[in-house]
Amino acid sequence: MANLQLAELTVDNLSDALRLPPQADDVEPVSPVAWSVAEAYVNPTAWPRVILDGDEVVGFVMANWNPDEEIPEFRAGIWRLNVAREARMRGVGRFAVEQVADEARRRGLDRITVLWVPGPDGPEEFYLRCGFRKTGNIVFDEVAGELLLG
């Protein structure tokens, strides 16, 4: 996983991105990439990206950049993060978080947020290891976390 890079979602990598988990009947605490693509299509502030290891799509991350958003947790941060099963525990998710944080810094922002489904199979420990802290807010039954960018 030493050759990770972020790339725009394009017609050339879309089908590989759509094959990332979860798929129909999977039980995972994240929405399918197809949902994210649909949201990005109708939401001009969405920032969908694929994560490549060389030429292989190993993940998908979608951030949002909307300083005018009414809900503070949706102004700047990660909306989705999907990683191929065979690429998990290899730094792909952390790479995605770091790339979103770098983009936020380029935009002059001092924090990013993320929401996660609470529970034993959820991504809470991952986000906490990446430096997010719980804000104490619950948004749409999900835990809100923030990462301060220093």
C-alpha positions, 0 to 999 in steps of 0.5 A: 500500500505504498503507492496510494493516491487520491483521484477524481471519480471518473467514468473510467473508475466508476464501475470499480468504485461501485464494486466496493463494499457494502453491496446488497445484503452486506451489513456494514455501517456505511452506505454504498458508493452508489448512494454517494455518487447519487448524492454527489450528482445533486450536491455541488459541494460534495467532493467524491474521490477514489483511493488508488493503490497503483491503478487499482481502486481500493477505496472511496471517500467523499467529503463536503465543503459547504461553509453555508451549511445549516448543520455545522457537522456537514460544513467541512468533513468526511461524508463517506469512507468505503475501503475494499475488504482486502485493503483493510488494515493496510492504511487506506482509511487513514490515508483518506482521512489525511487527504481530506484533512490536507484538502481542508487546510488548502481551503483554509479550514481549521477542522473537519468532521465525521459522523459514524454509526455507534456500535461494536461493528462501527468505525468509532475506534478507527476515527479516534485513532485518526485523531478525531474526538467526539463532540458530544453531538448526535446528528441523525442518530450518529455520533459526531466527531471533529479533527482539529487541524493545527 
